[in-house]
Amino acid sequence: MGFGVGIELAFAIAIVIFEPKIYLKTEMIYLYLLILCYILFAPQEFNNLDSHWFGGRIRPLFLGVGLYLVYFKGVSDNKGLKYIFIFALMSMFLSSITTNIGLIYFPTASRDLASVVFGDIEKANFYKKLGIIGYGYITSLAYIVPIFILFLKDTNWQNPLILFLIILLAYTVIIAQFTTQFLLFFISIGLSMMITRNRIKINIILLFVLLILIISVPSSVWAGIIEKIALIVPGSTLSLRLMDIVNTIEFGDINMADTHVAYRYERIPFIFNEIIKNPFFGGGESTGHLFWLDHLSLFGIIGSLPFFLLLRSIFFTIAKLLSSLSFYYFSAFIVFVLLGFMKNSGNREQYIVLFFLLPAGLYLYENGLIFINWSKLNYVKRIKTEQISL
């Protein structure tokens, strides 16, 4: 039994002992229904990895959902939540540092860690011993960065430590050479910088304006911007993939372009054909690269419904809990959804950060339990000053 399995099993037993009611919560019911659907609809052939749905899909999901339920619908222990959040952040930043050091000597190691699913376990273990982390961790950085952008904004961009941490995370994403994660990380930063506190209508308007601007900007401008970025980022793989995007944009017809982007685009007609064969109960093949569409192909609308209801329940519960900071969580959730239409998803680190670590940090910060909520503190000082002057 691997270390990860042992942790998950210990966590499941701890819930039985200390918070058994967790297993009767709505989100757990959805998870049980999802397991049932996987049992009924999981393929026994095609891509062999698709048959390993329990280890590949349920176990990571259980850990994220379990942490969410224990701390947001179970125990009320803000002090313990604070210590866990601080420990998790310290582990995350330490992992970023060891990864950056390791990638100096093995530049493609984070990408190579994905080879573990193809049986190259020895190489993966070697990289892990060096402290290099892979796909799931790199992806999750786009989900945690909104809270640091929030804190930096509340301090009027004058906190050098937080700025350093953001730069560290950004550099880790860049040097890991995952193109999609690189793009989504900076999308997450951009959305977080736009968001305003306690102004839901303004945030929605800003998002629509941003979307209109993105659509209205000529493709040649985007190609020029991406090309400039490609020329300055370290790492040959990332640079080449960004230039590949530029070439695709300049070519104009993605169906005719001889690029990696065009190659990936060819998967979409294939997966849609698989979905329409049996849209309700699935049974089709998967690409292994389009998480949401693969899920529909494999398990159909019926098999995907519990997953959708689970995500919906978690999102709205956390959004209600966070109140004025809910849009920072929304920005991370957008990135999570976008990733699933572009790459494979559903890793353990992603669920832990999205369902637990980010909302925990936002909740602690909003209630003045971690860092200092400078925006709220300045507001209180201003009110006291006005009262004294009266």
Buried (B, 14 or more C-beta within 10 A) or exposed (E): EEEEEEEBEEBBEEBEEEBEEBBEBBBBBBBEBBBEBBEEBBBEEBBEBBBEBEEBBBBBBBBBBBBBBBBBBBBEEBEEBBEBBEEBBEEBBEBBEBBBEBBEEBBBBBBBBBBBBEEBEEBBEBBBEBBBBBBBBBBBBBBBBBBBBBBBBBBEEEBEEBBEBBEBBBBBBBBBBBBBBBBBBBBBBEBBEBBEBEEEEBBEEBBEEEEEEEEEEEEEEBBBEBBEBBEEBEBEBBBEBBBBBBBBBEBEEBEEBEBBBBEBBEBEEBBBEBBEEBBEBBBBBBBBBBBBBBBBBBBBBBBBBBBBBBBEBBBEBBBEBBEBBBBBBBBBBBBBEBBBEBBBBBBBBBBBBBBBBBBBBBBBBBEEBBBEBBBBEEEEEEEEEEEEEE
